[in-house]
Amino acid sequence: MEVTISIPDKFVAAAGASSDVSRQMLEAFAIENYRQEKMSLGQIAELLGLSVDEANAFLKKHKIPLNYDLADLAEDCRTIERFVRR
């Protein structure tokens, strides 16, 4: 899907936006959807054309905490246990 928006130049200038406003909008879209847990880290990476590590660094740069809860930790612990037992 392609989305086109029109932002008057005076608002772009006032925001101090760089020449690549399209990329900024894409990144803002990614950040907001990640915050709302509508997109995963892998999806953010794919959308922005980054590796998962780069996407993690991107979120960290923007002070966005990882969506990682106790259930994720428990699953990771179970996975580690399976590998340790081998």
N, CA, C and O atoms as a DFTB+ gen file, in Angstrom:
344 C
 N C O
     1  1       0.848      -1.164       0.000
     2  2       0.000       0.000       0.000
     3  2       0.898       1.233       0.000
     4  3       1.894       1.287       0.722
     5  1       0.558       2.169      -0.772
     6  2       1.270       3.441      -0.780
     7  2       0.356       4.501      -0.200
     8  3      -0.806       4.617      -0.590
     9  1       0.888       5.271       0.735
    10  2       0.135       6.329       1.386
    11  2       0.818       7.656       1.060
    12  3       2.036       7.789       1.182
    13  1       0.026       8.617       0.650
    14  2       0.558       9.940       0.334
    15  2      -0.091      10.951       1.258
    16  3      -1.313      10.985       1.403
    17  1       0.734      11.771       1.877
    18  2       0.210      12.830       2.723
    19  2       0.807      14.154       2.267
    20  3       1.867      14.197       1.642
    21  1       0.121      15.200       2.586
    22  2       0.599      16.530       2.229
    23  2       0.852      17.313       3.512
    24  3      -0.055      17.515       4.319
    25  1       2.091      17.748       3.689
    26  2       2.465      18.547       4.851
    27  2       2.979      19.881       4.322
    28  3       3.960      19.916       3.579
    29  1       2.331      20.969       4.696
    30  2       2.804      22.275       4.237
    31  2       4.259      22.525       4.636
    32  3       4.681      22.163       5.735
    33  1       5.008      23.137       3.749
    34  2       6.434      23.386       3.970
    35  2       6.711      24.091       5.294
    36  3       7.713      23.802       5.948
    37  1       5.839      25.008       5.695
    38  2       6.101      25.756       6.925
    39  2       6.131      24.842       8.148
    40  3       6.845      25.118       9.112
    41  1       5.350      23.744       8.113
    42  2       5.366      22.811       9.238
    43  2       6.580      21.898       9.193
    44  3       7.133      21.532      10.230
    45  1       6.984      21.537       7.998
    46  2       8.189      20.719       7.844
    47  2       9.392      21.518       8.332
    48  3      10.236      20.998       9.063
    49  1       9.467      22.785       7.924
    50  2      10.580      23.648       8.341
    51  2      10.544      23.887       9.854
    52  3      11.584      23.845      10.512
    53  1       9.363      24.135      10.401
    54  2       9.226      24.398      11.836
    55  2       9.645      23.192      12.671
    56  3      10.148      23.340      13.784
    57  1       9.434      22.008      12.125
    58  2       9.797      20.782      12.838
    59  2      11.282      20.467      12.687
    60  3      11.800      19.547      13.320
    61  1      11.951      21.232      11.852
    62  2      13.378      20.980      11.628
    63  2      13.615      19.667      10.915
    64  3      14.663      19.041      11.077
    65  1      12.642      19.251      10.127
    66  2      12.731      17.974       9.426
    67  2      13.824      18.005       8.367
    68  3      14.069      19.028       7.727
    69  1      14.461      16.874       8.204
    70  2      15.494      16.764       7.175
    71  2      14.831      16.659       5.806
    72  3      13.608      16.723       5.682
    73  1      15.652      16.498       4.800
    74  2      15.126      16.413       3.443
    75  2      14.357      15.116       3.202
    76  3      13.576      15.024       2.255
    77  1      14.574      14.110       4.059
    78  2      13.913      12.822       3.860
    79  2      12.725      12.663       4.816
    80  3      12.740      11.820       5.714
    81  1      11.720      13.475       4.606
    82  2      10.529      13.450       5.456
    83  2       9.809      12.107       5.327
    84  3       9.240      11.615       6.302
    85  1       9.829      11.519       4.148
    86  2       9.173      10.221       3.950
    87  2       9.756       9.170       4.889
    88  3       9.018       8.389       5.489
    89  1      11.084       9.152       5.016
    90  2      11.733       8.184       5.902
    91  2      11.364       8.474       7.359
    92  3      11.110       7.554       8.136
    93  1      11.337       9.749       7.719
    94  2      10.965      10.116       9.079
    95  2       9.547       9.653       9.401
    96  3       9.283       9.165      10.500
    97  1       8.645       9.805       8.449
    98  2       7.258       9.384       8.665
    99  2       7.184       7.855       8.800
   100  3       6.442       7.338       9.635
   101  1       7.949       7.146       7.981
   102  2       7.977       5.685       8.052
   103  2       8.507       5.232       9.412
   104  3       7.961       4.314      10.023
   105  1       9.567       5.876       9.877
   106  2      10.132       5.532      11.181
   107  2       9.148       5.849      12.306
   108  3       9.013       5.067      13.247
   109  1       8.468       6.978      12.218
   110  2       7.470       7.331      13.236
   111  2       6.332       6.309      13.255
   112  3       5.848       5.929      14.321
   113  1       5.912       5.870      12.076
   114  2       4.876       4.841      11.955
   115  2       5.348       3.551      12.631
   116  3       4.599       2.921      13.379
   117  1       6.587       3.171      12.361
   118  2       7.144       1.951      12.939
   119  2       7.210       2.049      14.460
   120  3       6.804       1.127      15.168
   121  1       7.721       3.167      14.952
   122  2       7.846       3.354      16.403
   123  2       6.486       3.282      17.087
   124  3       6.328       2.580      18.086
   125  1       5.520       3.994      16.560
   126  2       4.203       4.019      17.201
   127  2       3.536       2.649      17.186
   128  3       2.909       2.258      18.170
   129  1       3.661       1.925      16.094
   130  2       3.057       0.589      16.033
   131  2       3.782      -0.400      16.932
   132  3       3.156      -1.316      17.466
   133  1       5.076      -0.236      17.108
   134  2       5.817      -1.078      18.047
   135  2       5.397      -0.758      19.479
   136  3       5.190      -1.665      20.284
   137  1       5.272       0.526      19.796
   138  2       4.826       0.932      21.142
   139  2       3.474       0.327      21.481
   140  3       3.239      -0.098      22.612
   141  1       2.595       0.292      20.502
   142  2       1.247      -0.234      20.722
   143  2       1.202      -1.758      20.597
   144  3       0.129      -2.358      20.669
   145  1       2.356      -2.375      20.410
   146  2       2.500      -3.824      20.262
   147  2       1.707      -4.373      19.080
   148  3       1.220      -5.503      19.113
   149  1       1.586      -3.559      18.043
   150  2       0.930      -3.988      16.807
   151  2       1.941      -4.568      15.827
   152  3       1.565      -5.252      14.875
   153  1       3.230      -4.294      16.059
   154  2       4.304      -4.819      15.219
   155  2       5.404      -5.366      16.115
   156  3       5.667      -4.839      17.196
   157  1       6.037      -6.422      15.649
   158  2       7.137      -7.028      16.393
   159  2       8.463      -6.389      15.978
   160  3       8.522      -5.609      15.028
   161  1       9.506      -6.730      16.697
   162  2      10.844      -6.247      16.365
   163  2      11.232      -6.704      14.958
   164  3      11.807      -5.935      14.187
   165  1      10.917      -7.947      14.630
   166  2      11.211      -8.465      13.291
   167  2      10.469      -7.706      12.203
   168  3      11.020      -7.444      11.134
   169  1       9.225      -7.353      12.474
   170  2       8.451      -6.588      11.495
   171  2       9.012      -5.179      11.329
   172  3       9.038      -4.645      10.220
   173  1       9.461      -4.578      12.434
   174  2      10.082      -3.255      12.360
   175  2      11.332      -3.339      11.493
   176  3      11.563      -2.488      10.634
   177  1      12.133      -4.368      11.726
   178  2      13.350      -4.556      10.938
   179  2      13.023      -4.673       9.452
   180  3      13.651      -4.027       8.614
   181  1      12.043      -5.496       9.144
   182  2      11.655      -5.692       7.737
   183  2      11.143      -4.389       7.118
   184  3      11.545      -4.030       6.011
   185  1      10.268      -3.688       7.819
   186  2       9.688      -2.447       7.312
   187  2      10.757      -1.400       7.020
   188  3      10.693      -0.699       6.010
   189  1      11.738      -1.301       7.910
   190  2      12.757      -0.268       7.771
   191  2      13.990      -0.733       6.996
   192  3      14.927       0.039       6.792
   193  1      13.985      -1.991       6.569
   194  2      15.125      -2.515       5.812
   195  2      16.370      -2.659       6.666
   196  3      17.479      -2.374       6.216
   197  1      16.180      -3.106       7.908
   198  2      17.273      -3.259       8.855
   199  2      17.387      -4.709       9.295
   200  3      16.445      -5.486       9.140
   201  1      18.534      -5.073       9.841
   202  2      18.647      -6.366      10.507
   203  2      17.924      -6.245      11.848
   204  3      17.585      -5.138      12.267
   205  1      17.688      -7.353      12.515
   206  2      17.028      -7.316      13.822
   207  2      17.903      -6.544      14.809
   208  3      17.390      -5.767      15.614
   209  1      19.217      -6.752      14.753
   210  2      20.117      -6.014      15.643
   211  2      20.063      -4.514      15.361
   212  3      20.063      -3.708      16.292
   213  1      20.019      -4.140      14.099
   214  2      19.922      -2.728      13.733
   215  2      18.586      -2.134      14.184
   216  3      18.531      -0.990      14.636
   217  1      17.510      -2.915      14.060
   218  2      16.194      -2.449      14.504
   219  2      16.187      -2.259      16.015
   220  3      15.603      -1.303      16.524
   221  1      16.834      -3.170      16.725
   222  2      16.945      -3.039      18.176
   223  2      17.709      -1.759      18.531
   224  3      17.301      -1.022      19.428
   225  1      18.812      -1.495      17.833
   226  2      19.591      -0.275      18.059
   227  2      18.768       0.973      17.712
   228  3      18.849       1.989      18.403
   229  1      17.979       0.887      16.637
   230  2      17.109       1.997      16.229
   231  2      16.123       2.334      17.345
   232  3      15.946       3.503      17.688
   233  1      15.479       1.309      17.913
   234  2      14.518       1.534      18.992
   235  2      15.212       2.092      20.233
   236  3      14.688       2.983      20.902
   237  1      16.391       1.561      20.528
   238  2      17.146       2.041      21.681
   239  2      17.520       3.510      21.497
   240  3      17.422       4.301      22.435
   241  1      17.946       3.872      20.294
   242  2      18.311       5.261      19.988
   243  2      17.137       6.212      20.244
   244  3      17.321       7.354      20.663
   245  1      15.934       5.711      19.981
   246  2      14.729       6.518      20.168
   247  2      14.095       6.307      21.548
   248  3      12.969       6.734      21.806
   249  1      14.856       5.630      22.433
   250  2      14.428       5.392      23.822
   251  2      13.103       4.624      23.917
   252  3      12.261       4.912      24.768
   253  1      12.942       3.648      23.030
   254  2      11.759       2.797      23.019
   255  2      12.128       1.474      23.698
   256  3      12.988       0.755      23.190
   257  1      11.506       1.134      24.825
   258  2      11.845      -0.126      25.491
   259  2      11.361      -1.331      24.679
   260  3      10.353      -1.273      23.975
   261  1      12.110      -2.410      24.805
   262  2      11.713      -3.641      24.121
   263  2      10.415      -4.170      24.692
   264  3      10.169      -4.078      25.895
   265  1       9.588      -4.724      23.825
   266  2       8.354      -5.392      24.250
   267  2       8.752      -6.803      24.692
   268  3       8.701      -7.746      23.903
   269  1       9.142      -6.932      25.943
   270  2       9.641      -8.195      26.486
   271  2       9.107      -8.301      27.905
   272  3       9.447      -7.500      28.775
   273  1       8.260      -9.309      28.123
   274  2       7.634      -9.422      29.436
   275  2       8.031     -10.724      30.128
   276  3       8.880     -11.463      29.630
   277  1       7.424     -10.997      31.258
   278  2       7.758     -12.199      32.026
   279  2       7.467     -13.483      31.249
   280  3       8.189     -14.470      31.388
   281  1       6.430     -13.473      30.447
   282  2       6.123     -14.667      29.642
   283  2       7.245     -14.920      28.623
   284  3       7.617     -16.066      28.373
   285  1       7.774     -13.850      28.045
   286  2       8.895     -13.994      27.109
   287  2      10.124     -14.544      27.838
   288  3      10.818     -15.421      27.325
   289  1      10.383     -14.023      29.028
   290  2      11.515     -14.496      29.821
   291  2      11.358     -15.973      30.155
   292  3      12.311     -16.743      30.032
   293  1      10.173     -16.369      30.572
   294  2       9.927     -17.767      30.910
   295  2      10.149     -18.668      29.693
   296  3      10.736     -19.743      29.815
   297  1       9.693     -18.244      28.550
   298  2       9.893     -19.028      27.322
   299  2      11.373     -19.124      26.979
   300  3      11.847     -20.186      26.578
   301  1      12.098     -18.037      27.130
   302  2      13.541     -18.060      26.870
   303  2      14.251     -18.999      27.842
   304  3      15.164     -19.725      27.448
   305  1      13.841     -18.991      29.100
   306  2      14.441     -19.898      30.087
   307  2      14.183     -21.353      29.725
   308  3      15.076     -22.191      29.848
   309  1      12.970     -21.659      29.280
   310  2      12.655     -23.038      28.857
   311  2      13.509     -23.444      27.652
   312  3      13.987     -24.576      27.578
   313  1      13.693     -22.539      26.735
   314  2      14.514     -22.828      25.556
   315  2      15.957     -23.087      25.961
   316  3      16.577     -24.030      25.469
   317  1      16.493     -22.272      26.842
   318  2      17.863     -22.452      27.320
   319  2      18.008     -23.795      28.017
   320  3      18.988     -24.508      27.802
   321  1      17.036     -24.142      28.851
   322  2      17.060     -25.433      29.556
   323  2      17.113     -26.607      28.567
   324  3      17.852     -27.568      28.779
   325  1      16.337     -26.522      27.500
   326  2      16.347     -27.604      26.490
   327  2      17.726     -27.754      25.870
   328  3      18.180     -28.877      25.651
   329  1      18.403     -26.649      25.583
   330  2      19.724     -26.709      24.976
   331  2      20.796     -27.175      25.952
   332  3      21.736     -27.870      25.565
   333  1      20.653     -26.790      27.218
   334  2      21.629     -27.180      28.232
   335  2      21.567     -28.685      28.487
   336  3      22.594     -29.308      28.756
   337  1      20.390     -29.265      28.408
   338  2      20.186     -30.698      28.671
   339  2      20.747     -31.588      27.569
   340  3      20.948     -32.781      27.794
   341  1      20.996     -31.055      26.416
   342  2      21.480     -31.875      25.297
   343  2      22.880     -32.299      25.456
   344  3      23.417     -32.993      24.593
